[in-house]
Amino acid sequence: MGTNEFKSGDPWMVCDLCGFKRRRSEMRMDWKRRMVCADTCWSPKHPQLNVRGVVERSGVPNARPEPEPVYFDLDNPITADDL
């Protein structure tokens, strides 16, 4: 059978990736919906492309306002009775 002969139900197609002329039976649709050569150009979708994003919580749990600063007076030292 020659290269351009008619074959019922198996038309000629051009690979969207390499541009070679192949029969439909030798082509395959890839994950980007391109018709490519099944034996050389086709590659599966990488699993990392299916990873969903994780919602990142921006708030701090049990957040409390910062307390007022405490200043020590060296002239009046703190005693146990002050506490």
N, C-alpha and C positions, 0 to 999 in steps of 0.2 A: 504494500500500500504506500503510495507517495505521500509527501508531506502536506499537500494541499487538497487531498481527496476528501470528498464529503463523507461524513460519518453521522448517521441518523441519531439525533438526541445528544450529540457530543460536539457542540460548536467550538470554533477557535475563540480564544480570549487572549488578552494581553495582560500580563502581570502588572499590577499597579506599583510594584516595588522595583522590579528589575527591568521590566519592559519586554521580556521575552514572550513569544507567541507560544501558547500551550493549549491543549484541549481542556474543556471544562472539567472533565473527569480528573485532570491533573492539578486542578486549582482548589483553593480552599479560602474561606473568608476568615480574616484575622479579627482580633478584638477591636480594631479601629474601623471595621466594616470595609476593608479593602480586599479585593480578590488577588491572592498571591499564589505563587508556586507552592504546592503542598510539600514538596521534598526539600526545597532549598530556602525559600523566603519566609515561610510561615514560622512564627514563634508564639508560644503561649503568652498570655498576659501575666506579668509578674505579680505574685500575690501581694507584694508590698503596695501595689497601686489600689488595693481594695481595703486598706486599713482606714478605719473611721477615726476621726479626730476625737480627742478626749476633752470633755468640758473641764476647764481649769477654774477652780474656785479662786476668786480674787480676794475674798474677805478673810480676815484672820479669825479663827474660832475663839470665842470667849474674850473678845477684845475689850480692853478697859482703858480709860483715859490715863495718861501719864500723871502720877501724883505731883503735887506742888513740891518744889525743891526745899530741902531742909538745910538751913545754914547754921553753923555752930558759932557761938560767940565765945571767943577765948577768954574774955573778961568775966563771963558768967558760965562756968562749966556746968554740964548737965550732971545731976546726981541721980541716985536710984529713986529718990522721992519724986523727981520730975517725970519719970516714966510711969 
